[in-house]
Amino acid sequence: GELKKLQDRADTIHNKKKTSIIMTNPKSSDRKRKTMETCFDSYIKAKIKKVVAKFFYSTCIPFNVAKNLYWKKVCTMLANSNLSGYIHLGSKRLRTSLLQDEKNEVEQSLERKKFKWNTTGVSIVSDGWIDIQRCPLINFITIAHNEPIFLKAVDASEEYKDVGYLKQLFVEAIKEVGHDKVVQYAKVLDL
């Protein structure tokens, strides 16, 4: 809203200046126009920076998100586009169709990586940790081609964590992946 008003005001001022300038020396008026555009450009950029900062502050988004590759891509794409009338994404689209599209892309990427397991094999690695509610969890991660993929986490709060239990969990993980694809498995020991 505010950005659109500023842009409209700038266009109005810019158009008024164009019609009221008497062209005596074309080179001189071009310099004046470029200077005015540069000043106005700086003003708009400063306003945009303030709005973006307020967005981060008002939503408690961590500042390191500004280093995120996709945030940088968004800013670059918007800066380089001529999208007049662009309407921002609403929360409904973000949590429905766009989220589903992203999920589908991730699943397709995982399937391509898992397909390689047929020829090269895969390792299964397990480790344990305790979550914030003090619940012991056992993670299973597959690794092939230096690409780890989270397989599953098991809530082990109701179980006695002995060799027999870990063996049972590894057997289940191997069945999920496919025994013909697993070349090794390992448990990371807590020291």
Phi and psi in degrees as a GROMACS rama.xvg file:
@    title "Ramachandran Plot"
@    xaxis  label "Phi"
@    yaxis  label "Psi"
@TYPE xy
-67.0781  -38.2147  GLU-2
-64.0361  -40.7982  LEU-3
-63.9318  -42.806  LYS-4
-60.9151  -43.6936  LYS-5
-63.0071  -41.964  LEU-6
-64.8283  -42.4442  GLN-7
-62.0743  -42.6327  ASP-8
-62.9449  -41.5904  ARG-9
-63.6154  -43.7397  ALA-10
-61.6695  -41.029  ASP-11
-63.4295  -48.1257  THR-12
-61.6328  -44.6698  ILE-13
-62.2514  -43.9027  HIS-14
-67.3812  -37.9573  ASN-15
-63.7612  -42.5502  LYS-16
-62.5879  -38.802  LYS-17
-62.3058  -42.1122  LYS-18
-79.8804  -23.9463  THR-19
-94.4672  -9.618  SER-20
-81.1395  129.867  ILE-21
-94.0198  121.202  ILE-22
-81.9734  103.45  MET-23
-104.192  -38.3111  THR-24
-131.421  104.805  ASN-25
-55.8979  -38.461  PRO-26
-64.5788  -39.9849  LYS-27
-65.4782  -44.7156  SER-28
-68.2662  -34.0252  SER-29
-61.9265  -41.8503  ASP-30
-63.8292  -42.1704  ARG-31
-62.5737  -43.7053  LYS-32
-63.7179  -44.3625  ARG-33
-63.2827  -39.7513  LYS-34
-64.0008  -44.8688  THR-35
-63.1734  -43.9752  MET-36
-62.0621  -40.6989  GLU-37
-63.6395  -44.008  THR-38
-62.6624  -44.9285  CYS-39
-67.1971  -37.9718  PHE-40
-57.1614  -44.9676  ASP-41
-62.52  -40.3189  SER-42
-63.028  -47.0313  TYR-43
-62.8863  -44.5936  ILE-44
-59.7494  -41.7298  LYS-45
-64.19  -40.2999  ALA-46
-64.6681  -42.2379  LYS-47
-61.9211  -44.8431  ILE-48
-58.3912  -41.6293  LYS-49
-65.0498  -41.6227  LYS-50
-65.648  -42.4399  VAL-51
-63.012  -44.0406  VAL-52
-60.6188  -43.66  ALA-53
-62.9002  -36.1403  LYS-54
-60.105  -48.4099  PHE-55
-60.8553  -46.8667  PHE-56
-65.5527  -44.637  TYR-57
-71.486  -22.6987  SER-58
-105.078  2.81091  THR-59
58.6575  33.6361  CYS-60
-74.1894  130.371  ILE-61
-59.3249  141.906  PRO-62
-61.847  -29.1167  PHE-63
-67.2064  -11.1339  ASN-64
-62.4473  -28.0388  VAL-65
-64.1526  -16.8712  ALA-66
-88.0989  -8.97099  LYS-67
-63.4728  133.394  ASN-68
-55.0379  -41.959  LEU-69
-74.4264  -31.214  TYR-70
-63.6593  -43.784  TRP-71
-62.9978  -39.1973  LYS-72
-63.9768  -40.901  LYS-73
-59.2685  -50.0485  VAL-74
-61.3273  -43.523  CYS-75
-64.5018  -44.8224  THR-76
-64.2153  -41.7236  MET-77
-66.5016  -40.1851  LEU-78
-66.2377  -33.5529  ALA-79
-92.5678  -0.984616  ASN-80
-97.5107  162.082  SER-81
-112.891  47.6441  ASN-82
-86.0501  79.8221  LEU-83
-75.3834  138.182  SER-84
81.6824  12.2919  GLY-85
-61.8447  132.152  TYR-86
-109.348  128.708  ILE-87
-61.1497  160.74  HIS-88
-71.8243  136.613  LEU-89
-88.4917  163.041  GLY-90
-64.7166  -30.7639  SER-91
-64.4008  -45.9668  LYS-92
-65.2527  -38.1126  ARG-93
-63.0845  -36.6818  LEU-94
-94.3002  -4.24429  ARG-95
-117.444  -94.8866  THR-96
-62.7813  -43.047  SER-97
-68.7911  -37.5739  LEU-98
-64.5681  -41.4072  LEU-99
-63.9745  -41.5123  GLN-100
-59.8817  -44.8389  ASP-101
-64.4618  -41.5983  GLU-102
-59.9464  -44.2905  LYS-103
-61.894  -41.6363  ASN-104
-62.9188  -43.2458  GLU-105
-63.7717  -43.9937  VAL-106
-62.5834  -41.0141  GLU-107
-64.3217  -40.9083  GLN-108
-63.0113  -43.0381  SER-109
-63.641  -40.8644  LEU-110
-62.5999  -40.1767  GLU-111
-62.7558  -41.9177  ARG-112
-67.6977  -41.9675  LYS-113
-67.1094  -29.908  LYS-114
-62.1963  -33.7257  PHE-115
-63.7305  -25.1338  LYS-116
-59.9095  -27.286  TRP-117
-60.4672  -33.0465  ASN-118
-101.191  -33.284  THR-119
-104.905  -19.061  THR-120
84.5075  175.838  GLY-121
-148.709  150.028  VAL-122
-104.087  146.679  SER-123
-114.19  126.582  ILE-124
-119.447  143.043  VAL-125
-130.089  143.746  SER-126
-145.881  167.339  ASP-127
-125.282  155.895  GLY-128
-158.026  170.687  TRP-129
-117.176  127.128  ILE-130
-79.0786  -177.029  ASP-131
-63.7811  -24.8508  ILE-132
-91.3418  13.7994  GLN-133
66.4235  28.1537  ARG-134
-93.4912  123.6  CYS-135
-74.3819  128.683  PRO-136
-120.797  145.631  LEU-137
-118.313  119.533  ILE-138
-93.3741  147.645  ASN-139
-126.297  125.381  PHE-140
-129.01  136.633  ILE-141
-96.9862  146.838  THR-142
-136.366  126.296  ILE-143
-151.446  138.914  ALA-144
57.9236  35.2114  HIS-145
58.1386  27.5641  ASN-146
-120.989  97.3739  GLU-147
-74.41  140.462  PRO-148
-130.167  124.758  ILE-149
-65.4438  127.753  PHE-150
-96.7394  -54.6523  LEU-151
-170.968  165.428  LYS-152
-126.05  136.945  ALA-153
-113.671  129.663  VAL-154
-76.8615  113.861  ASP-155
-106.945  22.5342  ALA-156
-68.9364  -27.117  SER-157
-98.0792  5.61871  GLU-158
-118.123  151.039  GLU-159
-85.6573  119.565  TYR-160
-86.3012  78.8874  LYS-161
-111.066  -176.945  ASP-162
-60.0666  -40.0742  VAL-163
-62.3635  -42.1615  GLY-164
-66.5687  -44.4476  TYR-165
-63.445  -38.6224  LEU-166
-61.0111  -44.8081  LYS-167
-59.4828  -43.4044  GLN-168
-65.1227  -40.3527  LEU-169
-65.8227  -40.0497  PHE-170
-60.1705  -43.4958  VAL-171
-62.7659  -42.6419  GLU-172
-64.4174  -40.6309  ALA-173
-64.4416  -39.6127  ILE-174
-63.6678  -40.1685  LYS-175
-61.3513  -42.894  GLU-176
-77.9564  -37.4817  VAL-177
112.223  115.392  GLY-178
-59.8277  -28.1684  HIS-179
-73.1555  -13.5673  ASP-180
-98.1182  -20.1471  LYS-181
-81.4444  122.177  VAL-182
-100.064  -23.5232  VAL-183
-163.944  161.721  GLN-184
-141.716  152.32  TYR-185
-149.152  146.938  ALA-186
-110.523  124.476  LYS-187
-79.6289  121.839  VAL-188
-85.6001  141.183  LEU-189
-81.0301  122.952  ASP-190
